Amino acid sequence: MFELTAYEARKRAKSTSGLTVLLSLVAALFVAMYPSFTENLDPEQIEQLTASYPAAMAEAFNLQTLASIEGFLAVELYTTGWILLVGLYFAYSGAGLLSDDVDRGRMDLLLSLPILRARLVAEKFASLFVPLVVINAVVPVVVYVSADLVGYPVDAVNLMVIHLLSIPYLLCCGAIGLLVSVFVNRASIAQRGVLGGLFGLFLVESLVTGTDYEWLGNIAPMRYLDPNAVLIHSEYDVTSAGVLLAGTLVLVLISQLWFTRKDIP
């Protein structure tokens, strides 16, 4: 059982280690930057700096305050880094799950194994849990310890919750990539396409917020994860996490259905 998932997981071990180290270093760097930032500016200057951001940029990155380390990390690490960049990584990885094997001529070998196509899709997708679990286990520890060392401790519960709530979001990003991987046989095209598509959703969601077309942002997965609400206000939106999980399930099921009927070139 799950031999294919185990094989794919071993293949991801090296990239997962590299990603975890990189994100940990970035997280520690942002935390280390905060004391010099806040000590060189008084609270009024920080608020003026926050207000000076262009409205479009402030809306895109959901900028609320830089006067606390929670607000600083919500923008710099979790909106920019986690929602955008890590989300793009999972979408990119998902887009190569099937298309890479088709592109390289390995899919015929996989399909010759005694495994249903739907299960093949599911096991391929399950391999994304390796980086998903590792980065969400290691990075919050790095953030918590780093913040405590510089004298600006972060609430441990809020930190744990933002990483738990990011799991459905990153799974949804991976599922979007998986769906593209089923429809597009060229891995490079699938991966570039999903990067552009997900970044486009990020822009659409930020541009329509507060307008008459705000409902268009409901199709963007980033609409359902708000680091500011968790880290600053201790508000945990479990309903939105459920929406993301439901969306992930639907995308995986569509991918399985389409792949079972697909002719492999």
C-alpha positions in Angstrom: 0.0 0.0 0.0 1.2 3.5 -0.9 4.4 2.3 -2.4 4.2 5.0 -5.1 3.6 7.7 -2.4 6.7 6.4 -0.5 8.8 6.5 -3.7 7.7 10.0 -4.5 8.2 11.1 -0.9 11.8 9.9 -1.0 12.3 11.9 -4.3 11.1 15.0 -2.5 13.4 14.6 0.6 16.2 16.7 -0.8 14.1 19.5 -2.1 12.1 19.5 1.1 15.2 19.8 3.2 16.4 22.7 1.0 13.1 24.5 1.2 12.9 24.0 5.0 16.3 25.5 5.5 15.6 28.4 3.2 12.3 29.3 4.8 13.8 28.9 8.3 16.6 31.3 7.4 14.2 33.8 5.9 11.9 33.6 8.9 14.9 34.1 11.3 16.1 37.0 9.2 12.7 38.8 9.3 12.5 38.3 13.1 16.1 39.6 13.5 15.3 42.7 11.4 12.3 43.8 13.6 14.2 45.2 16.6 16.3 47.6 14.5 13.2 48.6 12.6 11.1 49.4 15.7 13.9 50.9 17.7 14.8 53.4 15.0 11.2 54.6 14.6 8.8 55.7 17.3 5.2 54.4 17.1 3.9 57.5 15.4 6.5 57.3 12.7 5.7 53.6 12.2 2.0 54.4 11.7 2.9 57.2 9.3 5.1 54.7 7.4 2.2 52.2 7.3 -0.2 54.9 6.0 2.3 56.0 3.3 2.1 52.7 1.5 0.2 52.9 -1.8 -3.4 51.8 -1.3 -3.1 49.1 -4.0 0.0 47.6 -2.3 -1.5 47.8 1.2 -4.6 46.0 -0.1 -2.7 43.4 -2.0 -0.6 42.5 1.1 -3.4 43.2 3.6 -1.2 45.6 5.5 -2.7 46.6 8.8 0.1 47.6 11.1 3.9 47.4 11.4 3.9 48.6 15.0 4.0 45.0 16.4 6.1 42.0 15.5 2.8 40.1 14.8 1.8 42.7 12.2 5.3 42.8 10.7 5.5 39.1 10.3 1.9 38.9 9.0 2.9 41.1 6.1 6.5 40.3 5.4 6.7 36.6 6.2 3.2 35.1 6.0 1.5 37.2 3.3 4.4 37.7 1.0 6.4 34.6 1.9 3.8 32.0 2.8 0.7 32.8 1.0 2.4 34.0 -2.2 5.8 32.3 -2.6 5.2 29.0 -0.7 1.7 28.8 -2.4 3.4 29.2 -5.8 5.9 26.5 -4.8 3.1 24.0 -4.1 1.2 24.9 -7.2 4.4 24.5 -9.2 5.1 21.1 -7.6 1.5 20.0 -8.2 1.8 21.0 -11.9 4.6 18.5 -12.4 3.1 15.5 -10.6 1.7 13.9 -13.7 2.8 16.1 -16.6 6.5 15.4 -15.9 6.0 11.7 -16.2 4.1 12.1 -19.4 6.6 14.6 -20.8 9.6 12.3 -20.0 7.8 9.1 -21.3 7.6 7.4 -17.9 3.8 7.4 -17.6 3.5 4.2 -19.7 5.7 2.4 -17.2 3.6 3.6 -14.3 0.3 2.6 -16.0 1.7 -0.9 -16.5 1.7 -1.4 -12.8 -1.3 -3.0 -11.1 -2.7 0.3 -9.9 -5.8 2.2 -10.8 -5.4 5.5 -12.5 -7.4 7.3 -9.8 -5.2 5.8 -7.1 -2.1 6.8 -9.0 -3.3 10.4 -9.0 -4.1 10.3 -5.3 -0.8 8.8 -4.4 1.1 11.3 -6.5 -0.8 14.1 -4.8 -0.2 12.6 -1.3 3.6 13.0 -1.8 3.1 16.8 -1.3 2.4 16.1 2.3 6.2 15.6 2.8 7.1 19.3 2.3 3.8 20.3 3.8 4.3 18.6 7.1 8.0 19.4 7.4 7.9 23.1 6.8 4.9 23.6 9.0 6.6 21.7 11.8 10.0 23.4 11.6 9.4 27.0 10.6 7.0 28.0 13.5 9.6 26.7 15.9 12.3 28.9 14.3 10.0 31.9 14.4 9.0 31.4 18.0 12.6 30.8 19.2 14.0 33.7 17.1 11.3 36.1 18.4 12.0 35.1 22.0 15.7 35.6 21.5 15.4 39.1 20.2 13.0 40.1 23.0 9.8 40.3 21.0 7.9 37.0 21.8 5.1 35.8 19.6 2.0 34.1 21.0 2.7 30.4 20.5 -0.9 29.4 20.0 -1.5 32.0 17.3 1.7 30.9 15.6 0.7 27.3 15.7 -2.8 28.1 14.3 -1.6 30.2 11.4 0.5 27.2 10.3 -2.3 24.7 10.8 -4.6 27.0 8.8 -2.0 27.3 6.0 -2.1 23.5 5.4 -5.6 23.6 3.7 -4.4 26.6 1.7 -1.2 25.0 0.5 -3.0 21.8 -0.3 -5.5 23.8 -2.4 -2.6 25.4 -4.3 -1.1 21.9 -4.9 -4.5 20.7 -6.1 -4.7 23.5 -8.6 -1.3 22.5 -9.9 -2.5 18.8 -10.1 -5.5 19.8 -12.2 -3.3 21.7 -14.6 -0.9 18.7 -14.7 -3.7 16.4 -15.9 -4.8 18.7 -18.7 -1.3 19.8 -19.9 1.2 17.1 -20.9 4.3 19.4 -21.1 5.6 19.9 -17.6 7.3 23.2 -18.3 4.1 24.6 -19.8 2.0 23.3 -17.0 4.3 24.7 -14.3 4.7 28.1 -15.9 1.0 28.3 -16.5 0.0 27.5 -13.0 2.5 30.1 -11.6 1.0 32.7 -13.8 -2.6 31.6 -13.0 -2.1 31.6 -9.2 -0.3 34.9 -9.2 -3.2 36.3 -11.3 -5.7 35.0 -8.7 -3.6 36.8 -6.0 -3.8 40.1 -8.0 -7.5 39.7 -8.8 -8.4 39.0 -5.1 -6.5 42.1 -4.0 -7.8 44.4 -6.7 -11.5 43.5 -6.3 -11.6 43.7 -2.5 -13.8 46.5 -1.4 -15.3 47.0 -4.8 -18.6 46.0 -6.4 -16.8 43.0 -7.9 -15.5 41.6 -4.6 -17.4 38.4 -5.2 -14.9 37.6 -8.0 -12.2 37.1 -5.3 -14.1 34.1 -3.9 -12.3 31.9 -6.5 -8.9 32.8 -5.2 -7.6 30.5 -2.4 -5.8 33.3 -0.7 -9.1 34.9 0.1 -9.6 32.2 2.7 -6.3 32.7 4.7 -5.7 35.9 6.7 -2.5 36.0 8.7 -3.4 39.4 10.2 -6.6 38.0 11.7 -4.7 35.1 13.4 -1.5 36.8 14.5 -2.9 40.2 15.5 -6.5 39.6 16.5 -6.4 35.9 17.5 -9.3 35.2 15.1 -9.4 31.6 13.8 -11.5 31.1 10.7 -12.1 27.4 10.6 -14.9 27.8 8.1 -12.6 29.2 5.5 -10.2 26.3 6.1 -13.1 23.9 5.5 -13.8 25.7 2.2 -10.2 25.2 1.1 -10.3 21.5 2.0 -13.5 21.1 0.1 -12.0 22.9 -2.9 -9.0 20.6 -2.7 -11.1 17.5 -2.6 -13.1 18.7 -5.6 -10.0 19.5 -7.6 -8.4 16.1 -6.8 -11.6 14.3 -7.8 -11.9 16.2 -11.1 -8.2 15.3 -11.7 -8.8 11.7 -11.1 -11.9 11.6 -13.2 -10.2 13.3 -16.1 -7.0 11.2 -15.9 -9.0 7.9 -15.9 -10.4 8.9 -19.3 -7.3 10.5 -20.7 -5.3 9.1 -23.6 -1.6 9.2 -22.8 0.5 10.1 -25.8 
